[in-house]
């Protein structure tokens, strides 16, 4: 499930890399990893995710060559040819930031407010799923109410991400669908997904 979320996040934002990270005292563990197959755990000073947890909003570095982060080892950024980073913290119900959902690109880019909002919603999804796993909830039914399954909603998001990343999306008139429209639809699906998980947790 988490690997699926990392993959669809990368495709939605059209980045080669997306990570779900958990930040520990001295290291950062990648619970889900799309695009960096050899990276499982790195030192805390080597990951921008350790910086992302210091804030409650999206942390964005649009051009790391001209505006590098001085809080981490620059050699890692250089070795991976990282030019762009955006990460939103994974915040527990108690208000602790324990990791991040991030996207990474090898070229500078602008990260719009709409993109920041979508990344925030997706980070909320990741945290809710972590909370479900922690409490051991089964995503089937609550009382006599059948919920849309989380896997099916994630699958819908994945299909949308595939369509968006292909650049071949068209509407019923045959006109191309732009990235903004894809992100708007993804935000609606993610909002439904989050409400579904919150209902399951509340019951």
C-alpha positions as CSV (number, residue, x, y, z in Angstrom):
1,X,0.0,0.0,0.0
2,X,2.7,2.5,0.9
3,X,4.8,1.6,-2.1
4,X,1.7,2.2,-4.2
5,X,1.2,5.6,-2.7
6,X,4.8,6.6,-3.3
7,X,4.5,5.5,-6.9
8,X,1.3,7.4,-7.6
9,X,2.7,10.5,-5.8
10,X,5.7,10.5,-8.1
11,X,3.4,10.1,-11.1
12,X,1.0,12.8,-10.1
13,X,3.8,15.3,-9.7
14,X,5.8,14.0,-12.6
15,X,8.9,13.5,-10.5
16,X,11.4,10.6,-10.8
17,X,11.5,10.1,-7.0
18,X,8.9,9.9,-4.2
19,X,9.6,8.7,-0.7
20,X,7.7,7.9,2.5
21,X,10.3,8.5,5.2
22,X,10.4,7.9,9.0
23,X,12.9,10.0,10.8
24,X,14.6,8.4,13.8
25,X,17.2,9.8,16.2
26,X,20.2,9.3,14.0
27,X,18.8,8.0,10.7
28,X,16.0,8.2,8.2
29,X,14.3,5.0,7.1
30,X,12.4,4.9,3.8
31,X,9.2,3.0,4.4
32,X,8.2,3.4,0.8
33,X,10.6,4.3,-2.0
34,X,9.9,5.0,-5.7
35,X,12.9,5.9,-7.8
36,X,15.8,5.3,-5.3
37,X,16.0,1.5,-5.2
38,X,19.3,1.3,-3.4
39,X,18.3,3.6,-0.6
40,X,16.8,2.0,2.5
41,X,18.2,4.0,5.4
42,X,20.5,7.0,5.4
43,X,22.0,9.2,8.1
44,X,19.8,11.9,9.4
45,X,22.2,14.6,8.2
46,X,22.0,13.1,4.7
47,X,18.3,13.6,4.2
48,X,16.1,16.7,3.6
49,X,13.3,14.7,5.2
50,X,15.0,15.5,8.6
51,X,14.5,19.2,7.7
52,X,10.9,18.7,6.6
53,X,9.8,17.4,10.0
54,X,10.9,20.8,11.5
55,X,7.9,22.5,10.0
56,X,4.1,21.8,9.9
57,X,3.7,22.8,6.3
58,X,5.3,21.8,3.0
59,X,9.1,22.3,2.9
60,X,10.1,23.3,-0.6
61,X,13.5,23.8,-2.2
62,X,12.8,24.7,-5.8
63,X,16.5,25.1,-6.9
64,X,19.0,23.4,-4.6
65,X,21.9,24.5,-6.8
66,X,21.2,28.2,-6.2
67,X,19.6,27.9,-2.8
68,X,21.0,24.7,-1.0
69,X,19.9,23.6,2.4
70,X,22.7,24.2,4.9
71,X,21.3,21.7,7.4
72,X,22.2,18.6,5.5
73,X,25.3,17.2,3.8
74,X,25.5,18.7,0.3
75,X,27.5,15.8,-1.1
76,X,24.4,13.5,-1.0
77,X,22.4,16.1,-2.9
78,X,25.2,16.4,-5.5
79,X,25.7,12.6,-5.8
80,X,21.9,12.1,-6.5
81,X,21.8,15.2,-8.8
82,X,19.0,16.6,-6.7
83,X,17.7,20.0,-7.8
84,X,14.2,20.0,-6.3
85,X,12.7,18.8,-3.1
86,X,9.2,19.2,-1.6
87,X,8.2,17.3,1.5
88,X,5.2,17.4,3.9
89,X,5.6,16.1,7.4
90,X,3.7,13.0,8.6
91,X,2.0,14.3,11.8
92,X,0.6,11.9,14.5
93,X,-2.7,12.6,16.1
94,X,-0.7,13.9,19.1
95,X,1.0,16.5,16.9
96,X,4.4,14.9,16.5
97,X,6.1,15.0,13.1
98,X,7.6,11.5,12.6
99,X,8.6,11.6,8.9
100,X,7.6,13.0,5.5
101,X,6.1,12.3,2.2
102,X,8.4,13.9,-0.4
103,X,8.9,14.3,-4.1
104,X,12.4,14.9,-5.6
105,X,13.4,16.0,-9.1
106,X,16.7,16.3,-10.9
107,X,15.9,19.7,-12.3
108,X,14.6,22.9,-10.7
109,X,10.9,23.5,-10.8
110,X,8.2,25.7,-9.3
111,X,5.9,24.1,-6.8
112,X,2.5,25.8,-6.9
113,X,0.1,26.3,-3.9
114,X,-2.3,23.8,-5.5
115,X,0.6,21.2,-5.7
116,X,1.5,21.9,-2.0
117,X,-2.1,21.3,-1.0
118,X,-2.3,18.0,-2.9
119,X,1.0,16.9,-1.3
120,X,-0.4,17.8,2.1
121,X,-3.5,15.7,1.5
122,X,-1.5,12.7,0.3
123,X,0.8,13.0,3.4
124,X,-2.4,12.9,5.5
125,X,-3.4,9.7,3.7
126,X,-0.1,8.1,4.5
127,X,-0.3,9.1,8.2
128,X,-3.9,7.8,8.4
129,X,-2.8,4.5,7.0
130,X,0.0,4.3,9.4
131,X,-2.5,5.0,12.2
132,X,-4.8,2.2,10.9
133,X,-1.9,-0.2,10.9
134,X,-0.9,0.8,14.4
135,X,-4.4,0.2,15.9
136,X,-4.9,-2.9,13.7
137,X,-8.2,-1.8,12.0
138,X,-9.6,-4.0,9.2
139,X,-10.8,-2.0,6.2
140,X,-14.0,-3.9,5.6
141,X,-17.1,-2.8,7.5
142,X,-18.1,-0.7,10.5
143,X,-21.4,-1.9,12.0
144,X,-23.9,-2.3,9.2
145,X,-22.2,0.3,7.0
146,X,-20.0,-0.8,4.2
147,X,-17.2,1.6,3.4
148,X,-15.5,2.0,0.0
149,X,-12.4,0.0,0.4
150,X,-9.2,1.9,0.7
151,X,-7.4,-0.2,-1.8
152,X,-10.0,0.5,-4.5
153,X,-9.7,4.3,-3.8
154,X,-5.9,4.0,-4.0
155,X,-6.3,2.1,-7.3
156,X,-8.5,4.9,-8.7
157,X,-5.8,7.4,-7.7
158,X,-3.2,5.3,-9.3
159,X,-5.1,5.1,-12.6
160,X,-5.5,8.9,-12.5
161,X,-1.8,9.3,-11.9
162,X,-1.0,7.0,-14.8
163,X,-3.2,9.0,-17.1
164,X,-1.7,12.3,-15.9
165,X,1.9,11.2,-16.2
166,X,1.4,9.9,-19.7
167,X,0.4,13.4,-20.9
168,X,-2.3,11.7,-23.1
169,X,-5.4,12.6,-21.0
170,X,-8.3,14.1,-23.0
171,X,-11.8,15.1,-22.2
172,X,-15.0,14.0,-23.9
173,X,-14.5,16.6,-26.6
174,X,-11.0,15.4,-27.4
175,X,-9.2,18.3,-25.8
176,X,-6.1,17.6,-23.7
177,X,-6.6,17.7,-20.0
178,X,-4.0,19.9,-18.2
179,X,-2.1,19.0,-15.1
180,X,-4.2,21.4,-13.0
181,X,-7.3,19.5,-13.8
182,X,-5.6,16.2,-13.0
183,X,-4.5,17.6,-9.7
184,X,-8.0,18.9,-8.9
185,X,-9.5,15.4,-9.5
186,X,-6.7,13.8,-7.5
187,X,-7.4,16.2,-4.6
188,X,-11.1,15.2,-4.6
189,X,-10.2,11.5,-4.6
190,X,-7.7,11.9,-1.9
191,X,-10.1,13.9,0.2
192,X,-12.7,11.0,-0.1
193,X,-10.0,8.5,0.7
194,X,-9.0,10.5,3.9
195,X,-12.6,10.8,5.0
196,X,-13.1,7.1,4.5
197,X,-10.1,6.2,6.7
198,X,-11.2,8.8,9.3
199,X,-14.6,7.2,9.5
200,X,-13.1,3.8,10.0
201,X,-10.8,5.0,12.7
202,X,-13.8,6.8,14.5
203,X,-16.0,3.7,14.6
